[in-house]
Structures are given as structure tokens and as C-alpha cells.
């Protein structure tokens, strides 16, 4: 592998570019926040990079998103209308 290809693979690794829409593009165009973006990133790359480790990372961010959403729903339910 030449230096240019190595650099390209570091910037846009094959485990992301194999999709019709790269995860970064999907995340950016849809204005996803940090938690949502990381869930997408780790789920998309797990079978091309770190396997179950990436799925566990995705789960951690999903658990955080669930907690945040439950807290927001709870706060909204107790606010006067």
C-alpha cells in the first residue's frame, strides 16, 4: 500500500466507505447529536473493525440516550401546561 492510499484509509476507512451513504454523511445531513451519531458509527462499523466491542460501545451510547430521553420525558410530564 502506498502512502497516499494509507492516508486515505485513515481518513475514510473501508469499514465506513463500503456503505452507499457513509455514516459521517448520514449523521451530518440529519443533524444527529453526539449520542445518536456514535450509535450509528459503532453499529455501522462493528463487523468491519472491532466486532462485539463496537456493539458494546453502541449500547453504552444507546443506554445514555435512553436515560436522557426518560429524564426529559419525566421533566416534561411534571411541568405545568
URFEN-V999648 format. One record per helix or strand of 3 or more residues. SS is the DSSP state (H for helix, E for strand). FROM is the first residue (numbers start at 1). LEN is the number of residues. If there is no record, write none. Layout:
ss->(SS:SS)
from->(FROM:FROM)
len->(LEN:LEN)
//
This chain:
ss->(H:H:H:H:H)
from->(3:14:23:34:52)
len->(9:4:7:12:27)
//
